[in-house]
Structures are given as C-alpha cells and as structure tokens.
Amino acid sequence: MKLLNYFKEVIKNHFTFWDISLLKTYGAIPGLILGAYFPEFVFKYLWLFVGIFIMLLVRYSYLLFVKPNFPSTQVPKSNPANT
C-alpha cells in the first residue's frame, strides 16, 4: 500500500495535465500495436472488449462525477474573524 501512496503523491505533486495525458497515450499505443498484429483475435472478442470498455468508462465516470472527494476541489469556508 505504501507503494501506491507513493505513486499517488508523485503524480499529484509533480505531474501536469499534459504528463497524465501522455501517460494514457503511452498505455494506449501498445494496445493499438497488438490490435494491428492480431486483428483476428480482436474481432473474435470484440464484444468482450466493448463490454470491458463500457464497464471501465462507467467506473471512471462515477469516480469523476459522483464521488468527487478530492481535498483540492473543496473551497475552504471563509472565517469572518480573519477578515
């Protein structure tokens, strides 16, 4: 668990929007290459891949829109005593 927390902190503190976008692209390129070399396999299990894609899309959408509990997105309450 410490390793995951380490990566989470590194990404949160050192990665920009562009770094994360490029990281996702790095992950997609091997899938595109494998799909080009093994098109019969991809077409054979096309609906399985579509189902997995939809499940991951729903999960990601839930984490993004329904469960936004990131501390950085919360607006701090103003304290009238400090003004």
MIRO-126419 format. One record per residue (C-alpha): residue number from 1; residue in three letters; x, y, z. Coordinates in Angstrom, 1 decimal, m for minus. Last residue first. Layout:
   nr  rest      px      py      pz
  NUM   ALA       X       Y       Z
...
//
This chain:
   nr  rest      px      py      pz
   83   THR   m11.2    39.3     7.6
   82   ASN    m9.9    36.5     9.9
   81   ALA   m12.9    36.6    12.2
   80   PRO   m15.3    36.2     9.3
   79   ASN   m13.9    32.8     8.5
   78   SER   m14.3    31.8     4.9
   77   LYS   m15.0    28.2     4.2
   76   PRO   m12.4    26.5     2.2
   75   VAL   m13.5    25.5    m1.3
   74   GLN   m13.2    21.8    m1.9
   73   THR   m11.5    20.8    m5.1
   72   SER    m8.1    20.2    m3.6
   71   PRO    m9.5    17.9    m0.9
   70   PHE   m10.7    15.4    m3.5
   69   ASN   m13.9    13.8    m2.6
   68   PRO   m15.5    13.9    m6.1
   67   LYS   m17.7    10.7    m5.9
   66   VAL   m20.4    11.2    m8.4
   65   PHE   m18.6    13.0   m11.2
   64   LEU   m15.1    11.6   m11.6
   63   LEU   m15.2     8.4    m9.7
   62   TYR   m18.6     7.5   m11.3
   61   SER   m17.3     8.5   m14.7
   60   TYR   m14.3     6.3   m14.3
   59   ARG   m16.4     3.3   m13.2
   58   VAL   m18.9     3.8   m16.1
   57   LEU   m16.0     4.1   m18.6
   56   LEU   m14.3     1.0   m17.1
   55   MET   m17.6    m1.0   m17.5
   54   ILE   m18.1     0.3   m21.0
   53   PHE   m14.5    m0.6   m22.1
   52   ILE   m14.8    m4.1   m20.6
   51   GLY   m18.1    m4.6   m22.5
   50   VAL   m16.5    m3.3   m25.8
   49   PHE   m13.5    m5.6   m25.3
   48   LEU   m15.8    m8.6   m24.7
   47   TRP   m17.9    m7.6   m27.8
   46   LEU   m14.8    m7.6   m30.0
   45   TYR   m13.5   m11.0   m28.8
   44   LYS   m13.2   m12.6   m32.3
   43   PHE   m12.5    m9.2   m33.9
   42   VAL    m9.5    m8.6   m31.7
   41   PHE    m8.2   m12.1   m32.1
   40   GLU    m8.4   m11.9   m35.9
   39   PRO    m6.8    m8.4   m35.8
   38   PHE    m3.6    m9.7   m34.1
   37   TYR    m0.7    m7.5   m35.3
   36   ALA    m2.8    m4.3   m35.6
   35   GLY    m4.5    m4.9   m32.3
   34   LEU    m1.2    m5.5   m30.6
   33   ILE     0.1    m2.2   m31.9
   32   LEU    m3.1    m0.4   m30.8
   31   GLY    m2.8    m1.9   m27.4
   30   PRO     0.8    m0.9   m27.1
   29   ILE    m0.1     2.7   m28.0
   28   ALA    m2.9     3.0   m25.5
   27   GLY    m0.7     2.9   m22.4
   26   TYR     1.8     5.5   m23.7
   25   THR    m1.2     7.7   m24.6
   24   LYS    m2.5     7.5   m21.0
   23   LEU     0.9     8.6   m19.8
   22   LEU     0.9    11.4   m22.3
   21   SER    m2.4    12.7   m20.9
   20   ILE    m1.0    12.5   m17.3
   19   ASP     2.0    14.4   m18.3
   18   TRP    m0.1    17.0   m20.1
   17   PHE    m2.3    17.7   m17.1
   16   THR     0.8    18.2   m15.0
   15   PHE     2.6    15.6   m12.9
   14   HIS     4.8    16.6    m9.9
   13   ASN     2.7    16.9    m6.8
   12   LYS    m0.4    14.7    m7.5
   11   ILE     1.5    12.1    m9.6
   10   VAL     4.3    11.8    m7.0
    9   GLU     1.8    11.6    m4.1
    8   LYS    m0.3     8.9    m5.8
    7   PHE     2.9     7.0    m6.7
    6   TYR     4.0     7.0    m3.1
    5   ASN     0.5     6.0    m1.9
    4   LEU     0.6     3.1    m4.2
    3   LEU     4.0     2.0    m3.0
    2   LYS     2.9     2.3     0.6
    1   MET     0.0     0.0     0.0
//
